[in-house]
């Protein structure tokens, strides 16, 4: 029953987060200072499987991402609910299960900074993205997500072919 509830919530979030509209919504009213979230960089490990419970909506690929995008997940290992502060554009898919990737890991840095890598920049010299604001869209996330521990990173099942 509990899994059904979360799956149905995810479907509702996914349906309403899809938009064909060309207009960009002003995200300013939904920006929250990062200090309102309790950051704990040890709560998820790279590659840890998670289930997406919900995410902020109203975001399109056309928005300049200079903030964290809030995605609420449940660890499939510990069962803990965690905020992942995504550093790139994120759009939920029909499969709510995915993997976490820290933005301080080599793979996380590669994912965040693919443009820099194409220019030949040494990945070890690239810092993790850090922002002062979190996009916390209360139109799509109705619970007080600030009560959950938070970690910056990204979501998806990623593989890299060749060498970094």
C-alpha atoms as a printed R data frame, in Angstrom:
    type eleno elety resid chain resno      x      y       z
1   ATOM     1    CA   UNK     A     1  0.000  0.000   0.000
2   ATOM     2    CA   UNK     A     2  2.795  2.402   0.975
3   ATOM     3    CA   UNK     A     3  4.700  1.726  -2.270
4   ATOM     4    CA   UNK     A     4  1.513  2.327  -4.259
5   ATOM     5    CA   UNK     A     5  1.017  5.695  -2.564
6   ATOM     6    CA   UNK     A     6  4.550  6.843  -3.384
7   ATOM     7    CA   UNK     A     7  4.312  5.529  -6.950
8   ATOM     8    CA   UNK     A     8  1.027  7.373  -7.474
9   ATOM     9    CA   UNK     A     9  2.526 10.561  -6.017
10  ATOM    10    CA   UNK     A    10  5.478 10.198  -8.374
11  ATOM    11    CA   UNK     A    11  3.167  9.779 -11.361
12  ATOM    12    CA   UNK     A    12  1.228 12.899 -10.388
13  ATOM    13    CA   UNK     A    13  4.475 14.861 -10.005
14  ATOM    14    CA   UNK     A    14  5.724 13.552 -13.353
15  ATOM    15    CA   UNK     A    15  2.543 14.381 -15.235
16  ATOM    16    CA   UNK     A    16  2.314 17.905 -13.874
17  ATOM    17    CA   UNK     A    17  6.036 18.610 -14.306
18  ATOM    18    CA   UNK     A    18  5.837 18.023 -18.057
19  ATOM    19    CA   UNK     A    19  5.087 21.214 -19.921
20  ATOM    20    CA   UNK     A    20  5.045 22.077 -23.598
21  ATOM    21    CA   UNK     A    21  4.727 25.759 -22.847
22  ATOM    22    CA   UNK     A    22  7.340 28.015 -24.381
23  ATOM    23    CA   UNK     A    23  7.055 30.541 -21.558
24  ATOM    24    CA   UNK     A    24  9.370 30.254 -18.588
25  ATOM    25    CA   UNK     A    25  7.845 30.629 -15.190
26  ATOM    26    CA   UNK     A    26  9.548 33.073 -12.836
27  ATOM    27    CA   UNK     A    27 11.274 30.831 -10.282
28  ATOM    28    CA   UNK     A    28 12.229 33.636  -7.864
29  ATOM    29    CA   UNK     A    29  9.338 33.023  -5.405
30  ATOM    30    CA   UNK     A    30 10.500 29.410  -5.033
31  ATOM    31    CA   UNK     A    31 14.166 30.132  -4.273
32  ATOM    32    CA   UNK     A    32 15.201 29.225  -0.728
33  ATOM    33    CA   UNK     A    33 18.566 29.894   0.904
34  ATOM    34    CA   UNK     A    34 20.785 26.804   1.136
35  ATOM    35    CA   UNK     A    35 21.182 27.410   4.888
36  ATOM    36    CA   UNK     A    36 17.589 26.188   5.376
37  ATOM    37    CA   UNK     A    37 18.746 22.665   4.483
38  ATOM    38    CA   UNK     A    38 20.873 20.361   6.644
39  ATOM    39    CA   UNK     A    39 23.722 19.212   4.376
40  ATOM    40    CA   UNK     A    40 25.174 15.764   5.113
41  ATOM    41    CA   UNK     A    41 27.551 14.525   2.412
42  ATOM    42    CA   UNK     A    42 27.699 11.036   3.945
43  ATOM    43    CA   UNK     A    43 24.002 10.090   3.700
44  ATOM    44    CA   UNK     A    44 24.252  8.540   0.213
45  ATOM    45    CA   UNK     A    45 27.117  6.774  -1.560
46  ATOM    46    CA   UNK     A    46 28.006  7.028  -5.244
47  ATOM    47    CA   UNK     A    47 25.942  4.518  -7.160
48  ATOM    48    CA   UNK     A    48 23.490  3.957  -4.300
49  ATOM    49    CA   UNK     A    49 20.069  3.030  -5.659
50  ATOM    50    CA   UNK     A    50 17.256  5.423  -4.762
51  ATOM    51    CA   UNK     A    51 13.566  5.802  -5.507
52  ATOM    52    CA   UNK     A    52 12.383  9.246  -6.586
53  ATOM    53    CA   UNK     A    53  9.473 10.415  -4.441
54  ATOM    54    CA   UNK     A    54  9.039 13.911  -5.877
55  ATOM    55    CA   UNK     A    55 10.763 16.879  -7.401
56  ATOM    56    CA   UNK     A    56 10.324 20.546  -8.064
57  ATOM    57    CA   UNK     A    57  8.390 21.327 -11.229
58  ATOM    58    CA   UNK     A    58  8.087 24.451 -13.372
59  ATOM    59    CA   UNK     A    59 11.701 24.060 -14.501
60  ATOM    60    CA   UNK     A    60 12.609 23.775 -18.173
61  ATOM    61    CA   UNK     A    61 15.860 23.167 -19.987
62  ATOM    62    CA   UNK     A    62 15.736 26.825 -21.021
63  ATOM    63    CA   UNK     A    63 16.243 28.058 -17.444
64  ATOM    64    CA   UNK     A    64 19.801 28.967 -16.498
65  ATOM    65    CA   UNK     A    65 20.655 26.530 -13.684
66  ATOM    66    CA   UNK     A    66 22.515 28.629 -11.118
67  ATOM    67    CA   UNK     A    67 20.778 26.990  -8.142
68  ATOM    68    CA   UNK     A    68 20.175 23.525  -6.711
69  ATOM    69    CA   UNK     A    69 17.047 21.736  -7.912
70  ATOM    70    CA   UNK     A    70 15.317 19.799  -5.103
71  ATOM    71    CA   UNK     A    71 14.553 16.097  -5.646
72  ATOM    72    CA   UNK     A    72 13.245 13.982  -2.762
73  ATOM    73    CA   UNK     A    73 14.347 10.339  -2.801
74  ATOM    74    CA   UNK     A    74 14.266  7.259  -0.600
75  ATOM    75    CA   UNK     A    75 17.408  5.158  -0.327
76  ATOM    76    CA   UNK     A    76 16.686  1.568  -1.349
77  ATOM    77    CA   UNK     A    77 19.502  0.472   0.999
78  ATOM    78    CA   UNK     A    78 18.633  2.310   4.215
79  ATOM    79    CA   UNK     A    79 15.020  3.338   3.566
80  ATOM    80    CA   UNK     A    80 15.880  6.916   4.602
81  ATOM    81    CA   UNK     A    81 14.210  9.869   2.894
82  ATOM    82    CA   UNK     A    82 16.813 12.295   1.574
83  ATOM    83    CA   UNK     A    83 16.887 15.539  -0.420
84  ATOM    84    CA   UNK     A    84 19.209 15.404  -3.393
85  ATOM    85    CA   UNK     A    85 20.190 18.923  -4.387
86  ATOM    86    CA   UNK     A    86 20.650 18.369  -8.103
87  ATOM    87    CA   UNK     A    87 23.165 20.622  -9.810
88  ATOM    88    CA   UNK     A    88 21.890 20.197 -13.383
89  ATOM    89    CA   UNK     A    89 18.524 20.158 -15.124
90  ATOM    90    CA   UNK     A    90 16.496 17.193 -13.858
91  ATOM    91    CA   UNK     A    91 13.315 15.743 -15.287
92  ATOM    92    CA   UNK     A    92 11.625 12.748 -13.682
93  ATOM    93    CA   UNK     A    93 11.066  9.703 -15.860
94  ATOM    94    CA   UNK     A    94  8.478  6.966 -15.637
95  ATOM    95    CA   UNK     A    95 10.997  4.771 -13.779
96  ATOM    96    CA   UNK     A    96 11.234  6.086 -10.211
97  ATOM    97    CA   UNK     A    97 14.327  4.004  -9.414
98  ATOM    98    CA   UNK     A    98 17.732  5.400 -10.278
99  ATOM    99    CA   UNK     A    99 21.198  5.897  -8.771
100 ATOM   100    CA   UNK     A   100 22.794  8.759  -6.823
101 ATOM   101    CA   UNK     A   101 26.046 10.357  -7.935
102 ATOM   102    CA   UNK     A   102 27.961 12.759  -5.678
103 ATOM   103    CA   UNK     A   103 28.996 15.975  -7.386
104 ATOM   104    CA   UNK     A   104 32.382 15.762  -5.670
105 ATOM   105    CA   UNK     A   105 33.275 12.388  -7.231
106 ATOM   106    CA   UNK     A   106 35.208 12.105 -10.510
107 ATOM   107    CA   UNK     A   107 32.096 10.786 -12.258
108 ATOM   108    CA   UNK     A   108 29.939 13.533 -10.749
109 ATOM   109    CA   UNK     A   109 32.360 16.225 -11.854
110 ATOM   110    CA   UNK     A   110 32.455 14.713 -15.345
111 ATOM   111    CA   UNK     A   111 28.660 14.737 -15.531
112 ATOM   112    CA   UNK     A   112 28.370 18.326 -14.294
113 ATOM   113    CA   UNK     A   113 31.162 19.711 -16.424
114 ATOM   114    CA   UNK     A   114 31.053 17.858 -19.738
115 ATOM   115    CA   UNK     A   115 31.614 21.130 -21.620
116 ATOM   116    CA   UNK     A   116 34.837 21.786 -19.695
117 ATOM   117    CA   UNK     A   117 36.083 18.254 -20.323
118 ATOM   118    CA   UNK     A   118 35.535 18.653 -24.052
119 ATOM   119    CA   UNK     A   119 37.840 21.685 -23.868
120 ATOM   120    CA   UNK     A   120 40.564 19.473 -22.340
121 ATOM   121    CA   UNK     A   121 40.409 20.789 -18.761
122 ATOM   122    CA   UNK     A   122 41.867 18.395 -16.144
123 ATOM   123    CA   UNK     A   123 38.937 16.938 -14.205
124 ATOM   124    CA   UNK     A   124 40.943 16.982 -10.968
125 ATOM   125    CA   UNK     A   125 41.176 20.772 -11.223
126 ATOM   126    CA   UNK     A   126 37.435 21.292 -11.633
127 ATOM   127    CA   UNK     A   127 35.624 22.170  -8.393
128 ATOM   128    CA   UNK     A   128 32.178 20.788  -7.546
129 ATOM   129    CA   UNK     A   129 29.322 23.138  -8.344
130 ATOM   130    CA   UNK     A   130 28.106 25.072  -5.324
131 ATOM   131    CA   UNK     A   131 25.070 27.323  -5.196
132 ATOM   132    CA   UNK     A   132 23.536 29.522  -2.489
133 ATOM   133    CA   UNK     A   133 19.894 28.910  -3.455
134 ATOM   134    CA   UNK     A   134 17.621 25.869  -3.745
135 ATOM   135    CA   UNK     A   135 14.673 25.752  -6.125
136 ATOM   136    CA   UNK     A   136 11.982 24.456  -3.754
137 ATOM   137    CA   UNK     A   137  8.751 24.442  -5.729
138 ATOM   138    CA   UNK     A   138  5.936 24.236  -3.174
139 ATOM   139    CA   UNK     A   139  3.426 23.793  -6.008
140 ATOM   140    CA   UNK     A   140  4.869 20.303  -6.563
141 ATOM   141    CA   UNK     A   141  6.324 19.415  -3.139
142 ATOM   142    CA   UNK     A   142  3.758 19.826  -0.409
143 ATOM   143    CA   UNK     A   143  5.704 18.327   2.528
144 ATOM   144    CA   UNK     A   144  8.305 20.355   4.429
145 ATOM   145    CA   UNK     A   145 11.336 18.825   2.738
146 ATOM   146    CA   UNK     A   146 13.720 20.867   4.907
147 ATOM   147    CA   UNK     A   147 13.262 18.304   7.699
148 ATOM   148    CA   UNK     A   148 15.147 15.696   5.639
149 ATOM   149    CA   UNK     A   149 18.950 15.600   5.366
150 ATOM   150    CA   UNK     A   150 20.290 16.932   2.065
151 ATOM   151    CA   UNK     A   151 23.200 16.115  -0.211
152 ATOM   152    CA   UNK     A   152 24.369 17.815  -3.423
153 ATOM   153    CA   UNK     A   153 24.645 15.524  -6.432
154 ATOM   154    CA   UNK     A   154 22.866 14.160  -9.464
155 ATOM   155    CA   UNK     A   155 20.623 11.247 -10.333
156 ATOM   156    CA   UNK     A   156 20.746  8.673 -13.108
157 ATOM   157    CA   UNK     A   157 22.306  5.380 -14.086
158 ATOM   158    CA   UNK     A   158 25.581  6.418 -15.659
159 ATOM   159    CA   UNK     A   159 28.472  4.554 -17.241
160 ATOM   160    CA   UNK     A   160 31.620  5.978 -18.768
161 ATOM   161    CA   UNK     A   161 33.354  4.253 -21.643
162 ATOM   162    CA   UNK     A   162 37.064  4.759 -22.071
163 ATOM   163    CA   UNK     A   163 39.334  6.713 -19.766
164 ATOM   164    CA   UNK     A   164 38.813  9.940 -17.894
